Amino acid sequence: MLGQSWTRFIAQPAVSRRPLSQAAATPPSHVQHHLPYFVRRNTRGSLPVYTDIRNGGTRYLVQIRNVEGQAQVLANQLKASLFEPNSPAAARLGVRVHDQRHIIITGGRWKVDVMAWLLNKGF
């Protein structure tokens, strides 16, 4: 009897539901399309902003991957408006384009600031 109920339990299809942490990461429906660049969300619905820690923790990089369109325009706007002009953080901020699709941001631990900036832009 125990064997039959166990096989019935195994044979039942698993119901897959999306976890609540991913449900909140759905892309907004009001994405601005008039910008010369577009940052597409990854397959999990999150922004493609990643951190890369190098040199034993002394070099901290923030990466925006898979930018479609003019990535240099995005890099220039990010450098100009991420922080207040003439602030110490703005002086340390370094932004460059890598392989025409990726943006690398150096100078500090600014992943949260970059993600908030992108969300503010409508991505």
VEXDREN-2710 file (C-alpha; in Angstrom, 1 decimal):
% VEXDREN-2710
k/r/px/py/pz
1/MET/0.0/0.0/0.0
2/LEU/2.8/2.4/0.9
3/GLY/4.5/1.6/-2.4
4/GLN/1.5/2.5/-4.5
5/SER/0.9/5.8/-2.9
6/TRP/4.6/6.7/-3.2
7/THR/4.6/6.0/-6.9
8/ARG/1.4/8.0/-7.4
9/PHE/3.1/10.9/-5.6
10/ILE/6.2/10.7/-7.8
11/ALA/4.1/10.4/-11.0
12/GLN/2.2/13.6/-10.2
13/PRO/3.4/16.6/-12.2
14/ALA/5.1/19.3/-10.2
15/VAL/3.4/22.6/-10.2
16/SER/5.9/25.3/-10.9
17/ARG/5.1/28.7/-9.5
18/ARG/7.2/31.8/-9.7
19/PRO/8.7/32.8/-6.4
20/LEU/7.7/36.1/-4.9
21/SER/11.2/37.5/-5.2
22/GLN/11.0/37.1/-9.0
23/ALA/7.4/38.3/-9.2
24/ALA/8.4/41.7/-8.0
25/ALA/11.1/41.9/-10.7
26/THR/8.8/42.1/-13.7
27/PRO/9.7/44.8/-16.2
28/PRO/7.7/48.0/-16.2
29/SER/5.2/48.4/-19.1
30/HIS/6.0/52.1/-19.6
31/VAL/9.6/51.7/-21.0
32/GLN/10.7/54.8/-22.8
33/HIS/11.4/54.0/-26.5
34/HIS/12.6/57.5/-27.5
35/LEU/16.1/56.9/-26.1
36/PRO/18.9/55.9/-28.5
37/TYR/19.7/52.9/-26.3
38/PHE/17.8/50.2/-24.6
39/VAL/18.7/48.0/-21.6
40/ARG/16.8/44.7/-21.9
41/ARG/16.1/42.7/-18.7
42/ASN/17.6/39.3/-18.4
43/THR/15.5/36.0/-18.5
44/ARG/14.7/36.3/-14.8
45/GLY/13.3/39.8/-15.2
46/SER/16.1/41.6/-13.5
47/LEU/18.2/44.5/-14.8
48/PRO/21.6/43.2/-16.2
49/VAL/23.7/45.1/-13.7
50/TYR/26.5/43.0/-12.2
51/THR/29.5/43.5/-9.9
52/ASP/33.0/42.3/-10.5
53/ILE/35.5/42.4/-7.6
54/ARG/39.1/42.1/-8.7
55/ASN/42.6/42.4/-7.3
56/GLY/41.8/40.7/-4.0
57/GLY/38.9/43.1/-3.3
58/THR/40.7/46.3/-4.0
59/ARG/39.1/46.9/-7.4
60/TYR/35.3/47.1/-7.6
61/LEU/33.6/47.2/-11.0
62/VAL/30.0/47.6/-11.9
63/GLN/28.9/46.2/-15.3
64/ILE/25.8/46.9/-17.4
65/ARG/25.6/44.2/-20.0
66/ASN/23.8/43.8/-23.3
67/VAL/23.0/47.5/-24.0
68/GLU/21.2/47.7/-27.4
69/GLY/21.7/50.8/-29.5
70/GLN/24.2/53.6/-28.7
71/ALA/25.9/52.5/-25.5
72/GLN/28.2/55.5/-25.6
73/VAL/25.2/57.8/-25.2
74/LEU/24.1/55.8/-22.2
75/ALA/27.7/56.0/-20.7
76/ASN/27.8/59.8/-21.2
77/GLN/24.4/60.3/-19.6
78/LEU/25.3/58.0/-16.7
79/LYS/28.5/59.9/-16.0
80/ALA/26.8/63.3/-16.2
81/SER/23.7/62.6/-14.1
82/LEU/24.5/59.7/-11.7
83/PHE/25.9/62.0/-9.0
84/GLU/25.8/65.7/-8.4
85/PRO/28.4/67.6/-10.4
86/ASN/31.5/68.6/-8.4
87/SER/30.8/66.0/-5.7
88/PRO/33.6/63.6/-4.6
89/ALA/31.7/60.6/-6.0
90/ALA/31.4/62.3/-9.4
91/ALA/35.1/63.0/-9.4
92/ARG/35.9/59.3/-8.8
93/LEU/33.3/57.9/-11.2
94/GLY/34.8/56.3/-14.3
95/VAL/32.5/55.1/-17.1
96/ARG/33.7/53.3/-20.3
97/VAL/32.1/51.2/-23.1
98/HIS/33.4/47.7/-23.7
99/ASP/32.7/45.9/-27.0
100/GLN/30.0/48.3/-28.0
101/ARG/27.4/46.5/-25.7
102/HIS/28.7/46.6/-22.2
103/ILE/29.4/49.5/-19.9
104/ILE/32.0/49.3/-17.1
105/ILE/31.7/51.7/-14.2
106/THR/34.7/52.1/-11.9
107/GLY/35.6/54.2/-8.8
108/GLY/33.2/52.8/-6.1
109/ARG/30.5/50.4/-5.0
110/TRP/27.6/51.9/-7.0
111/LYS/25.5/49.0/-8.2
112/VAL/22.5/50.1/-6.2
113/ASP/22.8/53.7/-7.5
114/VAL/23.2/52.5/-11.1
115/MET/20.1/50.2/-10.8
116/ALA/18.1/53.1/-9.3
117/TRP/19.2/55.4/-12.1
118/LEU/18.1/52.8/-14.7
119/LEU/14.8/52.3/-13.0
120/ASN/14.3/56.0/-12.9
121/LYS/14.9/56.1/-16.7
122/GLY/12.1/53.6/-17.2
123/PHE/14.0/50.3/-17.6
END
